[in-house]
């Protein structure tokens, strides 16, 4: 008589074990499917938002899938556009959100460094304690303020002037550069000494430095925009190896170390501690109000 209950002596049929190669191929197929769906979604949804980003190598993981939808400009121009209501969000120097009490910072995402950053530097010919003037890249606000803080803490008095030309043949003795301009100088032949400001900040504080964040105009419904920016970052981190292989700036080894080691893209508790320290030092060493950062999730 049968009971409808399978016999305990009957062998279970198991799926055949996959080889390591089969597992790798299946993972790659699944990742391509997910990436394709992500790309298709990001192709459609961001079109109703105005998003700005600098045209630098280090932003690539944060705008993955949005590359054709983003307006590219240097940070100082992006700051102007955001202030005038021409953008809904911009990847900007963190100083912009500290010096204007009209913006929110997207929580969890940043361009940050724990030590040497490579792309924010003071190129100098004189010893640091003998510097009396520095020509500053007009593209950035945050790096100028970082240098101002570092100099003040070292009791270095220097006048800050606007750099008028990036021509390597006419660069002043002391010049502050950011982004790909800084990388071009540091990685090429130069008679300047290089003072990496990310390394200098870490030496002084033992904390990460937050160089840039997604800055959002306050008072608007940002739920869909925030979701899009988070998905782009997740997509970028999931496909970081692809970005390293497919980009053409500099060398593959440099791209791997720069995007995967010198720069990191999360805004956690340690980064917020570094940001709080920077905020306090800005209040001590710069005129005008400095506001506490306001985060939105």
N, C-alpha and C positions, 0 to 999 in steps of 0.2 A: 504494500500500500504506500502510495506517495503522500507526503504531507505538504508539498509545495515549498518546503524549506530546503535550500541547496545542501548537499552533503558536505560535511566539514572535511571529508577526505578528498573532495574534488580540488584539483590544483587551480589556483588563481592564474589568470592569464595576464602577464605584465607586458607593458610596452617594451620593445627592445631598447636597450641602453644606447644613448647617443654618444658618439665619439666626441672628443674635444673639438675636432674640426667641424663636425655637424652642429654642435652647440654654438660655435662661433658664427657659422654661416646663418643659423636661424636667428641669432641675436642681431646680426647685421641686417637681415631682411626685416625683422620687426622694427628695428630702429629707423630704417628707411621709410617704412609705412607711417610710423608716428611722425617722423620729420616732415614727410610729404603733407600729412594732414595739418601739421602745425604751420607750414609755409602757406598752404591754401587759406587757412583761417586768418593769418596775419596779412595776407595780400588784400583781404576784403575789409576787415574791421577798422584798421587805423585811418582810413581815408577821411573820416569825419573829424579827426583830431589834427591839430597843428603841432608837430613835435620837432624840436630842434636839437641838433647834436654837433659837437666839434668834428672836424674831418680828420681825427687822429687815429692811429692804429689802436690805441688802448681802449677805444669805445666799441670796437667790433663785437665783443661778446654781449654787449648790452642792447644792440640794435639789430640782432640777428633776425632776419625775416622782415625787418622794417627798412632795409637799406634804401629801397626806392621810394619810400614814403616820407623820409626824414628830410628836413631842410638843414643843410650844412652851413655853418658859419663859425668864425672864431668865437670863443666864449664872451668876449666883451660885446660883440654884435648880437649874440643870442640874448644876453642880459638886457640890452636895449629893446629888442623885439618883445621879450616877455613882459617887460615893464609897460610897454605901450599896447599890450593886448593883442599882439600879432601872433603869439604862440600860446598854446595851452600848457605845454610842459617843455622844459629844456634841460639837457644834461650840462650842468653849470658848476663853476667853482662854488664850494660850500660857503664862501664869504658872502655870496649874493643873498643867501637865505638868512645870514646872520646880521647883515647890515640894513636889510629892508624888512620891516615887519608887515609884509603883505604876501608872503609865500609859505607854502608847506613843503616839507621834505618827504619823499616817498621812503617809507621805512624798509629796511632790509637790503637795500641795493646801494652800492657806492663804487666808486673807483678809489681804492685805498692801497696803502703800502705799509708794511711792517719792516722798516729799514729802507735800504736803497731802492729808489723808484725808477731811476735812469732818465726819466723824461721831465724832471723839474730840477734845474741846476743853475748854479752861479758859476759862470766861467770867468776866471780872474787871473791876472798876471802878478798882482801885488799880493803879499801876505794879507790874510783877512783883516788883521788888526790895523793895517795901514790903508784900508780902502776908505775913500772919502766921497765917492760918487759911484752909482750903479745905474746903468741904462737898462730899463726893464721892458720886456716884451709887452707891447700894448694889448695883446690878446687876452691877458689874464689879470684877474683881480686877486684871486686867492693866493697865488704864488708870491705876489708882491707883499701881501700881508704876512704870509709865512716868513719871508725873508726879513720883513720889518721886525717881527717878533724875535726871530733868531738873533738878529743883530742887537736888538735892545737887551736881550738877556745876556749877551756877551759884551755889552757896553761898547758896541761899535757904532760910532756916529757917521752916517753916510747920507748924502742927498740922493734921492731917487728921481731919475729923469726918464723920459719916454725914448725908447729905441726907435730910430727912424728908418733903419735899413737892416735887413738880414744878411747882406752881402758879407761872406766870410772874410773878404779882403779888407773890409773897412770896419769890422767889429771893434767896439771900444775895448779898453783893457779889462773892464769889469762889466759883465752883461748877464742879465737874468733871462733864461729861455725856458719855454715849456713845450710839451708835445713833441711832434716830429721834428721841429726845428732844433730842439734840444738834443734829440737822438742823432740828428745829422751831424751836429758839432761833436758830440761825445764819441761817436763811432768813426769819425773821420780824422784826418791829420789836423792837429791844432797845437798851437803854442800855449794855449790857455791851460791852467789847472782847472780841475772840475770839482766843485763842491756840491754833492748831491743833497738836496734839501730834505728828501725823505729820510736819508741816513742821519742827517744832522738833527732832525726832529726826534728820531728814535733815540739817538745818543743822549739827548737832553731830557726826554720824558719816559723812555721805555714803553711808549704807547704807539699804536698805529696812527697814521695821519690820513684823514679823509680828504682827498683832493677834489672830488666832484660827486654830485648827487643829482637825482632827478628832482628838479624844482618845479612845483606846480602852483599855478595861480590860485589863491585862496578864494573861497566863495562860489566855486562852481562844482557841479556834480562830476566827480572824478572817478567813480567806481569802475566804469568800463575802461577808462584810460589807464587806471592803475593795473587792472587785470592784463591789459595788452602789454604794458611795460614789464610786468612780472613774467608773462609768457615769453617775451622776447629774451629776457635775461636767462630764463631756464633753458630755452632753446639754444642760446649761445653757449652756455656751460655744457650742455649735453653734446654739442658739436664743436667743442673747443679744438679737438685734434684736427677737424676739417679746416677750421679757420687758420690754424698754424700752417697746414699744408698748402692751402689755396691762396693765402695772401702772398704778396710779392715784395713787401717792404723788407729791406735788410736781408738777413740770412734766416734760414729755417731754424737753426739752433738759437739764434737771438729771439725770434718770435716765440719759440717754445718757452724759453726762460722768462721773457718779458711778460707774456700773457698768462703764463701758468705759475710764475713764482714771484716776480717782483711786484706785479699788480695782483690784487684780489678784489672780488666783486660783491662782497657781502658787507652789510652794515649791522654788526652785532654789538654786544655789550662792550667789548674792548674798543671798538671803533667809536662808540658813543662816549666812552671815557676820554678817548683822545680828542674828540670833538668838543667835549665840555672843557677840557684843559685849554684848547685853542681859543675857545670863546672867552675864558677868563683872561688869557694873556692878551687877546685883542682889546679887551676893556682896559687893561693896564697900560697898553702901549700905543693905542690909536685914539684919536679924538672922535667925538660923536657917539651916538648910542649903538650898542651891540646887543642884539636880541637873542634870547634863548631859542634854539631850534625847535620847531613844531613838526612832529612826525605824523603822517597819515598812513594807514594800512589798507 
